[in-house]
Amino acid sequence: MTRPLVVGLTGSIGMGKSTVAAMFEAAGVPVFDADAEVRALQGPGGRLVPEIEAAFPGSTDETGVSRERLGALVFGDPEKLARLEAIVHPAVAAKREAFLLEHAGAPVVVFDIPLLFEKGGANAVDTVVVVSAPAEAQRRRVLARPGMTEEKFAHILGLQTPDSEKRTRADHVIDTGITLERTEDAVIELIDQLRAQSAAQTGL
């Protein structure tokens, strides 16, 4: 049985990963958005809300899981974070498997995973695409976000694999420090390469 070429799409905060994921989708490549799945599972009526409330009393309200309350409960506590991940990760993995089955006939699919390297997910994909931009562009984008501070930005960067290392470990790098049109051209060119790679692997 053939299966799609699985692309792991990642990039540090403010690098434009969501923009590039949308470009893949617009070009007809199915995209699995891990963060969106987590939000759905933890949002209003989400399947994981009761389980998370049972493990972390007071962490949910009428909107589902409260990121602020849950964050306050697990922040800086590796044991609690591990307990939360043991609830969330299997559920997301099941959604990912269902997505793969649904798109089994596609030549290429994309897994949009922010912490691909940090969580060891790079081994589970066929090829890795890193979205990158110059540090000053990244900084400008992130600090323009509502509620973002220099301290928060520094903390987030400290949790992420450095961009330079991601670029080194990537099979492909998409630069978003250029015009949107040129970035889109690069994405379309890469999709052509990936589809050819998929065809070669399946002997089509």
JOCOR-V578603 format. One record per pair of residues at least 12 apart in sequence whose C-alpha atoms are under 10 Angstrom apart, sorted by the first residue. I is the first residue (numbers start at 1). J is the second residue. Records with the same first field share a line. If there is no record, write none. Layout:
BEGIN
I = J / J
END
This chain:
BEGIN
1 = 104 / 202
2 = 104 / 105 / 106 / 107 / 198 / 201 / 202 / 203
3 = 100 / 101 / 103 / 104 / 105 / 106 / 107 / 108 / 109 / 198 / 201 / 202
4 = 100 / 101 / 103 / 104 / 105 / 106 / 107 / 108 / 109 / 110 / 126 / 195 / 198 / 199 / 201 / 202
5 = 104 / 106 / 107 / 108 / 109 / 110 / 125 / 126 / 127 / 194 / 195 / 197 / 198 / 199 / 201 / 202
6 = 100 / 107 / 108 / 109 / 110 / 111 / 124 / 125 / 126 / 127 / 128 / 194 / 198
7 = 31 / 108 / 109 / 110 / 111 / 112 / 122 / 124 / 125 / 126 / 127 / 128 / 129 / 171 / 194
8 = 31 / 32 / 109 / 110 / 111 / 112 / 113 / 114 / 116 / 117 / 121 / 122 / 123 / 124 / 125 / 126 / 127 / 128 / 129 / 130 / 170 / 171
9 = 21 / 31 / 32 / 33 / 110 / 111 / 112 / 113 / 114 / 115 / 116 / 122 / 125 / 127 / 128 / 129 / 130 / 131 / 170 / 172 / 173 / 174
10 = 111 / 112 / 113 / 114 / 115 / 116 / 117 / 122 / 128 / 129 / 130 / 131 / 132 / 166 / 170 / 173
11 = 112 / 113 / 114 / 115 / 116 / 117 / 129 / 130 / 131 / 132 / 133 / 160 / 161 / 162 / 163 / 166 / 167 / 173 / 174
12 = 114 / 115 / 130 / 131 / 132 / 133 / 138 / 156 / 157 / 159 / 160 / 161 / 162 / 163 / 166
13 = 114 / 131 / 132 / 138 / 139 / 141 / 142 / 153 / 156 / 157 / 160 / 163
14 = 131 / 132 / 133 / 135 / 137 / 138 / 139 / 140 / 141 / 142 / 143 / 144 / 145 / 153 / 176
15 = 130 / 131 / 132 / 133 / 134 / 135 / 137 / 138 / 139 / 141 / 142 / 163 / 174 / 175 / 176 / 177
16 = 131 / 132 / 133 / 138 / 141 / 174 / 175 / 176 / 177
17 = 112 / 113 / 114 / 129 / 130 / 131 / 132 / 174 / 176
18 = 33 / 112 / 114 / 131
19 = 131 / 176 / 180 / 183 / 184
20 = 112 / 130 / 131 / 174 / 175 / 176 / 180 / 183 / 184 / 186 / 187
21 = 33 / 110 / 111 / 112 / 131 / 187
22 = 184
23 = 183 / 184 / 185 / 187 / 188
24 = 109 / 110 / 184 / 187 / 188 / 190 / 191
25 = 109 / 110
27 = 184 / 187 / 188 / 191
28 = 106 / 108 / 109 / 191
29 = 103 / 106 / 107 / 108 / 109 / 110 / 191 / 195
30 = 99 / 100 / 102 / 103 / 106 / 107 / 108 / 109 / 110 / 111
31 = 99 / 103 / 108 / 109 / 110 / 111 / 112
32 = 95 / 96 / 99 / 100 / 109 / 110 / 111 / 112 / 113
33 = 96 / 110 / 111 / 112 / 113 / 114
34 = 89 / 92 / 93 / 95 / 96 / 111 / 112 / 113 / 114 / 115
35 = 92 / 112 / 113 / 114
36 = 92 / 112
37 = 91 / 92 / 93 / 95 / 96
38 = 88 / 89 / 91 / 92 / 95
39 = 64 / 65 / 67
40 = 64
41 = 64 / 65 / 88 / 91 / 92 / 95
42 = 60 / 63 / 64 / 65 / 66 / 67 / 88
43 = 60 / 61 / 62 / 63 / 64 / 65 / 66
44 = 60 / 61 / 62 / 63 / 64 / 65
45 = 62 / 63 / 64 / 65
46 = 63 / 64 / 65
47 = 64 / 91
48 = 64 / 65 / 87 / 88 / 91
49 = 61 / 63 / 64 / 65 / 66
50 = 64 / 65
51 = 84 / 87 / 88
52 = 64 / 65 / 70 / 83 / 84 / 87 / 88
53 = 65 / 70
55 = 80 / 83 / 84 / 87
56 = 69 / 70 / 73 / 74 / 80 / 83 / 84
57 = 69 / 70 / 73
58 = 70 / 73
59 = 71 / 72 / 73
70 = 84
96 = 111
99 = 111
106 = 195 / 198
107 = 194 / 195 / 196 / 197 / 198 / 199 / 202
108 = 191 / 194 / 195 / 196 / 197 / 198 / 199
109 = 194 / 195
110 = 125 / 127 / 128 / 129
111 = 125 / 128
112 = 129
114 = 130 / 160
115 = 159 / 160 / 161
116 = 128 / 130 / 160 / 161 / 166
117 = 160 / 161 / 165 / 166 / 169 / 170
118 = 159 / 160 / 161
122 = 169 / 170
126 = 171 / 198
127 = 170 / 171 / 172 / 194
128 = 166 / 167 / 169 / 170 / 171 / 172 / 173
129 = 166 / 167 / 169 / 170 / 171 / 172 / 173 / 174 / 190
130 = 163 / 166 / 167 / 168 / 169 / 170 / 171 / 172 / 173 / 174 / 175
131 = 163 / 166 / 167 / 170 / 172 / 173 / 174 / 175 / 176 / 177
132 = 163 / 164 / 166 / 167 / 173 / 174 / 175 / 176 / 177
133 = 163 / 173 / 174 / 175 / 176 / 177 / 178
134 = 163 / 175 / 176 / 177 / 178
135 = 163 / 177
136 = 177
137 = 176 / 177 / 178
138 = 176 / 177
139 = 153 / 154
172 = 190
173 = 186 / 187 / 190
174 = 186 / 187 / 190
175 = 187
END
